[in-house]
Amino acid sequence: MTGRALELIDVTFRHRISRPKFTNPWFTKPGPGVFGLNLTLEAGQIIGLVGPNGAGKTTLLRILAGIMPIDEGKIRLQGVELDPKNGPIDRQLRANIGHMPEQVRWTGSASVNQTIRQFSALRDTPVAPEKLLKLVGLSSKSTATLDELSQGMRQRLSLAVALMGAPRILLLDEPFNGLDPVAAKSVEQMIKQLSNQGVAVIISSHQVSGLVGFIDKLLLIHRGQLVANGSIKDIEEKLGLADRIEIGGKGELPDLAKLIGSGTILEQTVDEQNWSCTIQHADDASIKNIVQAGHHITEWKRKAPDIVEMLCQATGLEVEEIGLEVQASNMMPLKTLSEEE
Amino acid sequence: MFNTDIVAIARQIIAEKLRSTRMIVMLPILILFIPGIAWGFSDPDVMLPGGVRPDNVMEVMFYTSLGIVFAGTMCGVLLSYDGISKDRFTGVLEVKLSQPMPREEQAMGLALGHWLAILIPVWALWLISTLIVMFRLEQGIALPETVASFASVGLILFWYVIFSLIASTYSRDQGTSVAFGVGMWFLFTFLWALVTSMVAFASGVNVGEVNNPEMIRIEGFLDLLSPNGVFHHLLETNLADVDRGVPPITSWISAAIWTVMPWLWFKSRMSRIQP
């Protein structure tokens, strides 16, 4: 299925920050938000939204979900510009979009089935809870109360609610949080299936390494602005991060400057017995030259795209500065709540 | 005005609240305060302070309304103070706000659900109390009086519930909303007498003098500014020989204002609320 699912044109929204004054206790001033966003989402496309804490990811998702109004700009849904004459813009968005917020802590004595039915009333959509729960792998817990669910099961329930009414656009905020690796993989497969059926998906995730190879397009957001927007390959090229190889070997470090021709040495490290280097735009003969010079190569591979590196490059900041730390397992996000979020 | 989806939301809240631990804790208090007071005040030998001896059903029910003021309203506050703040705290509010149902209808479902959750048990106990008093005094009551009595109870509970829900829309933690609700209950239940005395004193009225007509008039007027006061004005419309300078129509208009204004406030809050 093709066609434009959603378009944002110069969309701006700023949070109002309370600054009470003696003369006006309700005084607010514009705070952080998102500024002049232009974005196109095609049907069936999977977009990854990445940015540091407080960059505006959640705000952007809430705007798209019709929770927050826009201050300026236009929104086109399936090619048609949303017009307030046809009803509130946020409501028109809500009718077409499924939203799964980050870490919903479902609690209470209501059962999973009852919760699904309650939300079907809010969506004005008749739903078959069994079918929906089967889709997210929660069938066996349909009669369990919300208090009995684990965090992973709560994530699945959030996903089930987002899928109600078969939305054409799905917004997923940290969908893999709390899921075990197998469950995360099954959610990933389900997202791909939905994408094949024409559902456009935006995923905001801190588990950035998991997004590579899974998303069609990447949005890098920083301080409320899109700093990069395109396929991972395009962004790599634009940011000068493409065509890099990593070479590792034993023994002395080769004289790389002579052996790699027109390539650029980005990084080289040496310890007692091994060496490694990263070279960009290396000649085809580079490896051959190193081997012919008598060096022992143990590893040679294309450097995999690194979204964190892209973000650093796009923002001109160091990893520590932007505060996005990626753990080795890539399973547990580090999260700090900013004022905005 | 009400569609099935609003009713579905309300029904879900009612079911949840009626089965909640809070309700289990509050129910004995309500039973003690409403039918308990009705039983005591309908005793043929009862003598109230000031030598008052209630001798008809509506008069006894008027004094029984103390149970509504003290227990019913407090239970209403405790049942609804986290109506929105809990959802905000858990993230469920964001899921609800992203659904296509208009916010106004969501607000209506929330208000209706929380109100009925306290109204159902209180009305049941009020009915039992009325029957007890009728049985003990061996008197009947007219339908208009009964309707006015039940409507008054319904209205005061609505005011407290809607104020608690409004507070809940502002607060980002449970403590703030419960503090607002309990604070409001405390102000109108206990401190309003102080406010009345201060205003009367500032107006040159002899506060200490019992049955001072000027004091009764000021008290009657200031009661229109308090939900508990309006509630008593409404119940007084059923009593003969009570004149505090406020005609019944004024009491009902005041009740309408107390109903509509907070409702509009709540609706407006819900239309602009953010997770």
Contacts between the chains, C-beta under 8 A, distances in Angstrom:
chain1	res1	chain2	res2	distance
A	62	B	94	7.5
A	62	B	274	7.8
A	62	B	275	7.2
A	65	B	98	4.3
A	66	B	98	6.5
A	67	B	94	6.6
A	67	B	97	4.9
A	67	B	98	5.5
A	67	B	274	6.8
A	67	B	275	6.5
A	68	B	274	6.3
A	91	B	100	6.1
A	91	B	102	6.5
A	94	B	98	5.9
A	94	B	99	6.3
A	94	B	100	4.4
A	95	B	100	4.1
A	97	B	98	7.4
A	99	B	94	7.6
A	99	B	95	7.2
A	99	B	98	3.9
A	100	B	95	8.0
A	101	B	91	5.5
A	101	B	94	4.2
A	101	B	95	6.1
A	101	B	98	7.6
A	101	B	275	7.4
A	102	B	91	7.3
A	103	B	91	6.1
A	104	B	90	6.6
A	104	B	91	3.9
A	104	B	92	5.9
A	104	B	94	7.3
A	104	B	95	6.0
A	105	B	90	4.2
A	105	B	91	5.9
A	105	B	92	7.8
A	106	B	90	7.1
A	106	B	92	6.7
A	107	B	90	5.8
A	108	B	16	6.4
A	109	B	16	6.6
A	109	B	19	6.3
A	109	B	20	7.6
A	110	B	12	7.1
A	110	B	16	6.2
A	114	B	12	7.1
A	117	B	8	7.7
A	118	B	8	7.0
A	118	B	9	7.1
A	118	B	12	4.8
A	119	B	95	7.3
A	119	B	96	7.9
A	119	B	99	6.6
A	121	B	4	7.6
A	121	B	5	4.4
A	121	B	8	3.8
A	121	B	9	6.0
A	121	B	12	7.9
A	121	B	101	7.5
A	122	B	5	7.0
A	122	B	9	7.1
A	122	B	96	6.2
A	122	B	99	3.7
A	122	B	100	7.6
A	122	B	101	4.5
A	122	B	106	7.0
A	123	B	99	5.1
A	123	B	100	6.0
A	123	B	101	7.0
A	124	B	5	5.9
A	124	B	100	6.5
A	124	B	101	6.4
A	158	B	95	6.8
A	161	B	95	5.7
